[in-house]
Amino acid sequence: MSRKQLAVALVLGLVAAACAKAPVAPQLGSGRGFVAQVVDPLNDAGRFPSVAVVDGRPVVAYFAFEEEVPEGAFPETRPIGAPSLPGVMRATEQDGVWSRGAIAIAEPIQNVQVAFNPAFERSVGRLTPESVTGLQLVADGAGKLHAVWGSADGVFYATGTGDPASATQWTVERVTRTPGLGPSIAVDASGAPWVSYLTSTSTEASVEVATRADGGWRTDEVARVTGCPSCVTAAVATADGVAVAFSDGGRVWVATATDRGRWEATEVEAGGEGLAAVATPKGLALSYYAGDEVHVATGPVAGPFTASTAGSVAPGSATSEGARTSIAADGTGALWVAWTDAEAGVAMGTTDGGGFTALDLGTATLGGTMPAAAVSPDGTRSFVAWYQPDGQDLLLGTEGDIGGLAIGRVSPTPTAPGQPTTPPPTQECTPVVDGKVTVVAEGIAFTDGVCIQAPAGEPFTIVFENRDAGVQHNIQVFAGTEPSGDTLFEGEIITGPSQIEYRIPALDPGEHAYNCIVHPNMIGRIVAGEAAGPTAPTGPTGATGPGGGKGEQGAGGEEALTTTVVAQAMAFDTSTIVLPANREHTITFENKDAGVPHNIAIYRDSTLSEELFNGEIITGPATTTYTIPPLPPGQYYFLCIVHPTMNGTVIVR
């Protein structure tokens, strides 16, 4: 059995034993120890992980790609709502449960809202395991997240909130078109980002640092060095300003800016492969390979530095695939260092000023590469994330207080825009006047112009006003009454607050749905031809059941009250279940996952504060019939209580 199969089997066994009629939180650990978790088991996930700590919980950034599968095999099915691949991903832990989403993906996914509201950057679609050159995530004092990554398309900077329930969208911008190597990021006391990188692996490489200036990025050369494939940079915000540590293939240096804006470098010692750095109350701490040892150097930012040995490694570890060191410091200056050993996998040690003490990580980290260390400010919990090549998985281990590990509790769900917005009160359709009509997006919802009365056969203009600061919206118009199928118009995506005019082509008589491609739960309609009466925003309509299952027509054309939902490959075949209002309804539930328990439960909303229905858990392959009690019109939340990442929206109308 592979590591991935073993981990999945263990989790499923624990969950099946623990689940009852409501989400539960079994305690799997207490006291102090080390617990490893599979953060992302889907596809090829976890290269270049980076960990930031926000409110005591780890947030991990990493790359994900299509997995490599043996000839004749099939890749794992990705659940509905999963980010597209390749992507710059993000995972957030809350009480031991992981929610996965993205920082940046190539483009919006129609009718899918990806967790954490990622930015859209087309170059992400060209990322490959061979073209990426590094990734780092940091959190500033306000809990805002900042990320930087490098690829063949250049170096990119992204920023977003650390709040998993926030509606604020990530933003991304290109720092340089240079395929920067070993990129790193620091955020100074004013909140300004500083991005460092190497320009080449050749003998004529430059260490460069970029920061914002005059609406763009100003780039300074820090030093000219002899490049190497394993050379990296480390930008650090210290009490004395931003410092840039770098290696030139044989020595370690730390550079700081002078009063005249020039950078001056201080030599630390020989070595430098796998370099990492962190600020401490007394200055700076660096970790790196030095021959067959991992060294840690500490001292004031301008030097001198004192080096000590954190641990020994097998010969060749510094140049092995995935070799890296990582260093973290708590509020007192105590250090945690992680590194790759070619034979032992990921190792970790800690010190509070004396010698280093190796931490017992057991066998969980065997074969692991690319470690990333982090620690809570009070030092009670330390974290190490790593990439596991044999399973192509992202793992994270927690050392310290391991109480509260929960399986079966619902992962945090963004309150907006992840959940469909509540329709505003019934309103008259807004007519097109003198060829124009206004549509407003605010609060992740269309407010003005939810229903538009337009002339048939004549083009007109939508004046689109996006009032959501930092959030992307647009309008796309469809041929029919559903926000799917043939697209007649797709407007440019704009980030609020801003305004744009869309020239809508002539529409055939009848009703046409429109939505926002970024937030497909934002839905409106255009009535072309005769004037329309009072209306509310449209949602999914028609007799089609979820996942393509159709309600059967009874005598006189009345829709039979039956819906089919299928669970397969740890996902529902639909993210939306449509039920009739104020009538009992039957759901045929088919669980196709052999040996895996699933069910359907319906709640008032994603907080799970009010349970409306909880179906019997069945172990696949099996089929059961649920009778749903009458529900008033509205939007609700459904999930599998055994696997709460399987969830979606119930629309009752």
N, C-alpha and C positions, 0 to 999 in steps of 0.2 A: 504493500500500500504506500502510495506517495505521501509526502508531507502534507500536500493540499488535501488529499482524500482523508487522511487521518484527522486533520484539523476540522474538516467539515463534519466527519462522522462524530467526533467528540462533541461539537457544538449541538448537532441535531439530537444526539442522545440526551444531553443535558436539558435541552429545550423541551423535548417531548415529555420528559419526566416531570418538568416543572410547570408546564402550562395548565391552566384551569379555565374558568369561565371569564377571566379578565386578564389583561397584561400583568405579568408578575416580574419580580426582581429577585431571583435567588442569589444569595451571597456565595460567591465561589472562593473568597479569600478573606483573611483578616490578619492583622498584625503587619509585620514588615517582611518583605520578600521580593521576589522578581516574578512577574507574570508577563508572558508574551501573548499578544493577540494578533490575529490576521486582520489587518485593517482593510485591505482590498484584495480579494482573491480572484477578481475577474480579469481576464485577458492578461496582457503583459503590463503589470502595474507596479510602480515603486522605484523606478530608476531616479537617482539623484534626490532622495527624500530630504526634506528640511523641516524642522520642528520649531514652532513658536509656542509659547505658553501664554494663554489669555485667561484671566480669572482662574488660574490654577489648573486649567485643562489644556491638553495638547491639541494643537492644530497642525496638520501635516500637509505640505505641498509636495507634489511628485509628478512625474510624467507617466502617461499610460499610452500603450500602443496595442495594435492587434496582436494577439498571442501567436506564438509559433507552435503549430500542432503537427504531429507526425502525419506522414502521407496516409490518406484514407480516413483520417479522423476529422472531427468537426470542432470548431471553436465553441466555447461556452456561450450560451444565449445571454445577452445583456438584458436586464429588466427594463420595463417601460420607465422612462424618466431618467435613464442613465445618460451621462454626457457622451457626446460623439467621440470617436477615436480618429487620430491621436488627439491628446488634450493635455493641458496643464491643470492637474487635478488638485482637489482639496478635500481633506477628510477632517471631521471634527468629532471629538469625543465628549460625551456628556453622561456621567454616571456609568461609565463602562460600556456604553453603546455607541457605535460609530455611525455617523451620517456621512455619505459621500456625495460630492458634487464637483464643481470645477471652478477654477479661476479664469480660464480662457479656453474657448473652443473656436473652431474655424468659423462657424456661422450658426444662426438660430436653427433649432429643430422644430419643424412645423407641428403645432399642437402639443408640444412638450415643453414644460417649464423645468429646466435643470436646477437642482439645488444650489443655493448660494449665489444665484443670479450672475453667471459668469459674463465676462466681456467677450466680444467677438473680434477675432483677429485672424484674417485669412491665412497668414503664414503658419499658424498653428497646424493647419491641415497638411503642411509639408514636413512636419517634424518626423524624424525617424530615430531609432536608437543610436544610429551612427552619426547623425547630424547635430544632436543636442550636445552642448558643451558645459552644462551646469545649471543649477537652480538653487535659489536661496529665498527663504521666507523669514521676515522679521516683524515684530509687533512694536509699535511705538508706545509711549506712555499713556496715550488715550485709548489703547486697545485697537487702533487702526492697523491693518495688515499691509505690508509692502512686500512685493515679490519681484525678483529679477531672474531672467533666464537667457541663455545664449543658444544660438543655433546657426545654421548656415545662412539664415536670413538676417542675422544681426543680433543685437542685444535689446531685450524688451523689458520694460518696467510696468508693473500693474499694481493697483492699490484698491482696497476695499475694506469693508468693516469686518471685525472679528465676531460680531453678533450673528449667530446662525439663523436668527429669525428676522433679520433686517431685510427690507425691500430695496436697499441701495445696491445698485449694480456696480460690479467691478469695472474699472476703466484700464485701458492698456495703451501704451505708446512706445514707439521705437526710439531707443536712445541713440543707437548708431547702426549703420549698415555693416560695419566690420563684424565678422563672425567671432566675437570676443570669446576668449578661452578663460575658464575658471572665473566666471562672473561672481561678484559679491555685492552686497548692498548694506549701507548704514543709513540711519535716519538721525540727523543731528537734533540739538535741543530745540531748534525752531520748527522742526517737522520737515525739513528739506531732505530729499533723498540724495545719496551719493553712491554712484555705481562705479565699481572698478572692474578691470578685466585686462587680459593680455591680448595683444593683437596677432600673435603668430607663435608657431613652434620653432621658427628658424633662428639663426644667429643674430638677426636684426629685429628682434621683437621689442615692443614697447609696453610698459605698464601705463595704462591710462585711467583717469578717473573723470566722471562726468557728473554734473549737477545742473539743476534748472537755472536758466538765466534768459531774460528777455523773451519769455514765451517759448523757449526751446531748451536745448541742452548745450551747455558749454563744456568742452572737453580739454583737459590739461594732460600733458605728458608728465608722469611721475618719475620714470626712469627708463633708460635703454638697457636691455638685458639680453642674455643668451636664452632663448626660449627652449622649452622641452615639452613633450606630450603630456607629462604629468604636472607641469607647473600650473599654479593657480594663484589667485589673489584673495585677500581678505580685508574688506573695508569694515572699520569699527568706529562707532561714535563713542568717544571718551569725554571725560570732564574737561580735557584740554583741547578738544576739537576732534575732527575726523582724522584717523590714521589709516594708512594702507600698508598692509603687510604683503610681501610677495617673495617668491623664490626664483632663482635664475638657473636652476638645474644643479646647483652645487652649494649655494649659500642662502640664508634667510635674512631678509631685510625688513625694516619698518620705516616708512616715510611719513613725514608730516609737512604741512605747508608753513612757510615762513611768513613774516609780516608783509613781505613784498609779493606774496602769491606764488613763490617758487617752492618746489618740493625738495626736501633734503632727506636722504636715507641713512639710517644707522644699521650697521651689520649686527646680526644677532649671533649666529654661529653657522658652521657647516651643516648641510642637510637641506631640508625644506620640502621634499616631496610630500604630497598629501596635506599641505598646510591648512590650518584653521586658526582663528583668533577670536578673542572675546574681551570686552572691557571688564575691569575689576575696580574696586574702590581705590586701589593703589596704582592703577595704570592699565596695563595690558598683559594678557596671557596668551601664548601661542603654543600650538601643538603641531608636530610634524615628525616624519620619519628621519632618523639619523643612523644610517647603516641598518643594523638589525635590531634597533631600538626605537621606541617612540619617546621623544623628548618633549618636555614642557618648559618654555622659557617665560619668566615673569620679570616685570620691572616697570619703571615709569615710561610713559609714551616715548620720550626722547632717549631712553636708555640710561644707563647700561642694563643689560638683561642677564639674569642668572638661569642657567639651564639645569634641569634634573631629569631623571629617567622615570617615565611612567610605566613602562613595561617592555619586555622583549618580544620579538616576533620571529617567525621562521624566515630563513634566508629567502630573498626575492619578494617579500611581502610588499615592499614599497612600490614595486613595479607590476604587481599582479593585477589582474583585471578587477576593477571595482575598488582598488586600494584607496583609502581615504582615512584621515583622522578628523575628529570633531571635538570641540571643547565648549563647555558651558560653565557659568559661574552663578552662584546664588547671591543674595544681597550682602552677605558677609565676606564674599571673596573666595569661599570654598569652591574647588574646581572638580568637574567631572569630565573625563576624557574617554572617548571611544575611538577604536581603530579597527582596521581590517588586518587579520593575520591569515596568510596564505594557507595555513593548515588548520587553525582553530576557528576560523570565521570571524565573527565580531566579538571583540573583548572590550571591557570597560573598567576604569579605575577611578578612584576619587582621593582627594586630599583636602585638608583644611589648613594647610600650611606646613605640615610635616611631610613624611614620605607618602608615596602613593599606595593605596590599598586596593587590590584587585577585587572586583565584585563577582560573586558567583552567579553566572547567567545560565548555568545548567547546559543542556544540549540544544536549547531552542535556537541559538544563534549560529550553530554549525553551518558552514557554507555560506553565511551571510556576507554581503558586501555593502559598500557605500553607506556606512553608519552616519547618523546625525544625532547628536546629543542635545538635550535641553534639561532644564531644571526649574522647579517652581522657585519664586523669590525667597521663600522661607526655607528652602532646602529639604522639605519633607518628602518630596517625590521627584525622582529624576526619570528621564525618558531617553530611550534610544530607538530610533527607527532605522530600518535597514531593508535592502532589497534582497530577496531570496531567489537566486537564479534558477534553482531546480524546479520551483513551482511558479516562477515569474510573478511573485506576490510581494506586496508591501506588508511588513510586520512592524509592530512597535512593542517594546517591552517597557514596563513600568517597574521601577525599583523604589522601595520605600513603603509607605502605607498603602497596602493593596486591598483594603476593605472597600466594599461597595461595588465590586465588579458585577454588572447586571447583564443577564441574558433574557430576552423576551420583552423588555420594556421598549416602548415606541421611541425611535430615534427622533431627535429634534427636527421639526418641520418648519420651514419658513412660513410665518403667518401671512406674508405677502412678498412677492407675487405668487408664491407656490400654490396657494389655494384660490379657487375662483372667487371673484369679488361678488358681493351681494348686489343684485340689480337695483338701480335707483327706482323711485316711484314711477308709476305709469305716467307717460307724457305724450303729447302730440308730436307727430313727425315734424322736423324742421325743414321748411321748404328751401329750395335753391332760389335765391333772389339775384337777379342780374348776373346769372352765371356762376355765383359763388355761394358757399355755405361753410360755416365754421364747425369744426370738431375739436373738442378739448379733451386732453388726457390728464388726469390728476388723481393722485391716490391709487395708482395702478388700476385705473378704470376710465372708461369713456364717460364723460359727464354731459357736455353739450354735444348735440348732433348724434345721439345714440341711434335715432331713427331719422333718416334723411328722405324727404320727398323730392325726387328729381324728375325732370322730363325724360321720357323715353326717346332713344334715338338721337340725343344731343349730348355732346361732351360738356362737362362742367368742372369747376375748380373747388377742391376742398382746401380751405385755409386751416391747416392743422397746427394746433398749439399744444406743445408738450410742456406742462407745468411741473413735472416731477424732476426736481434737481438731481443730476447725476444718474438719471435712469433713461434707458434707451426705449423709444417707442417708434412705431410707424403705422401705416394703414395698408392692408392688402384687401382687394375686393375679389369676390368669388362669383362664379357664374350662377350658382344656385342658392338655395336658402340655407345651406349648411356651410360653415367655415372650413371647407375641404373641397377637394376636386379641382376643377379647372380654375386657374387664377387669371383674372382679367386685368388686374393692375397690382403692382407691388411698389410702394413708395420707399424712398430713401429713409433709412433709420437715422433718427436724430436724437441727441442727448439733451435733456432738459436742463434748465428752462430755455427753450428755443421755439422757433416757428418756421414753417415751410409751407409752400403751396404745391398741391398735387393736382395735376391735370388728369381728370378721370375720363376715359374714353366713353363714347356713346354706349348706353346700356340697352339691352332688349327689355321690352315691357315685362314687369313682374318684380319679384323680390330677390335681392342679392345680399348675401351676408358679407360683412367685413370684420376683420379683427386686426390685432397687432401681432406681427410675426414673432416678436420677442416675448410677448406675454399673451399667448393664444386664448387665455381665459377672458381677455378683454374683447367683447363681441358687440357689434352693432349691425344695423341693416339699412339697406337703401331700397326704397320702393320707387321703381321707375314706372311712370304712367299716372294712373288716377291717384287722387289724394288719399292718404291713409288716415285711419282713425287713431284713437289713443293706443299706445303701445308701450311695451317694456322691452329692454334689450333681449335679443334672441339668444338662446343657447342651443345645444344639440337637439334636434327635432326629428320626427319621422318614426317609422316602425322598426328601424334597424336596432337590434340589441347590441350590447357591448361585444367587442371582439368579432363583429360580423354576424353574430347570432341574431336571427330575425324573429320578431313576434309573429305568431301565426294569426291569420285572419279568420275570425269566426263568422257566424251567420250575420248577414246584414253589414259586413265589413268591419265589425267591432274587433279591435285588437285583443287577441288572447293574452291573458295575464301571465306570460311565461318568458323568462330570460335565461340565457345560458352564459355561464362564466367558467373559464378553464384556468387551472393553475398548472404551469409546466415550467421546468428549469428555474424554479424559485422565483417565478413572476406570474402575475395575472396576465391574461391575454388582452386586458383592457384597463385603461386608467379611469374610465367613466362608466357608471351603471345608471341607466335611465329607468325610473319607475313612475307609474301613474299615481297621481295625488289622491289621497283619501280612499284608496282601495287596497284590499289585500292583494299581494302579488307573490308569485312563485319564482324562485331562482333555482335552476338546475345547476348544481356545482359539480364540476368534474375535476378531480385531482389526478393528474397524470404523472406525478413525481413518485416513482416507486420507493416505498419505504419512508417517505417523508410526510409528516402531518401538516395539514392546512385546514383553514376554515375561512368564513367570511363573517365579520362583525361590523355593525354600523353604529356610528356615534354622531352626536350633534355636531361636533367639529373635531379638529385635530388635537385639541387639548384632552380629549377622551373624558371630559367631565360628566357627560351624560350618555349612557349606553342605551341604544334604541333596539338593537337586535344582536344576538351572539349565537352564531350557528355552531352546530356540533362539529368538533374536530374529526376529520377522517384521514386515514393514512392511505396514500396512493399505492397502486392505482385503484380508485374507487369513485363512485358517484353518489350524490345525495341530493335531496330536494329540500330547500329552505322555503318556508312560508313567511313572508315579510308582512308584518302588521301594517295597517293603513298609516301613512305618513302625510302630514300637510305639505303643500308646495314649499320648495326651498332647496338648498344645497347642503349636503351632509358629507360625512367622511367614512370610508370603509377601509378595512385592513384585514390581514391575517394575523391573529393574535400570537401565533407561534413565530411568525417572521414578519414583524411590523414594518420592515422596509418594503414589503408588498402592500401597497395602499393606493388609494385613488379617491375620486369624488362620486358621490351619489347625487343625481339630479332628479328631483321629484317635481312633476308638473302635471 
